[in-house]
């Protein structure tokens, strides 16, 4: 039964996005305000150029300690090598990807367009609601 459930069934569809020029402190506040672990970073045309995660925020935090000041742009800390997940992929296949990765959330695409984000918590939600 789980094999028939798709990523689209459980992904977050209302995206909180950032741009590469966002101030890193504002980006961290956005993650905290929305209680999310990452946000897609998009260009002016809405195309994904990276992901900014709590781990990236941690890197910015540590660099601010070493450099005695907090500043910088999302582009300096975001992850650009992202794994893209198809919206129609099986939630079971996705669980296997999560098991093999330290990444906590992936961007979701349908027909080449960013349509959502799926996290480990979303996969667990699918597991307990069947």
Beta strands, then each sheet from edge to edge (+ up, - down):
strand 1: 17-18
strand 2: 38-42
strand 3: 48-53
strand 4: 84-86
strand 5: 105-110
strand 6: 113-119
sheet 1: 1+ 2+ 3-
sheet 2: 4+ 5+ 6-
end
